[in-house]
Amino acid sequence: MTDTTQQLALGGQKIVEDLRVLLKDSEEMLRLAANVPGEGVDALRSRLGTHVETLQSTLGDAQRNAQRRYREATVTTERYVRHNPWRSLALAAGTGFLLGVLVAR
């Protein structure tokens, strides 16, 4: 697994954890809203708001990182193909051949 793949997997896990915390707090707020004084409900809403802001920030950071890595990979791939056209062609042909063999089985 490459570093990029590992970082994407860890980022995905972090987002899932944040969503679970958000869901848990939302359920807690709904359950306690009926019999908790106004201050308690306000505290729960504050916690929920903090989690939403954190989640939005995390998602924004993940999106920016993914876009940046995609651009870097695109530039690197284009540069490699321009500097090694025959090697790139051979690699593409070899990959196509192997996929053809695997699909034919």
Helices and strands as residue ranges (DSSP letters): H 3-32, H 38-83, H 85-104
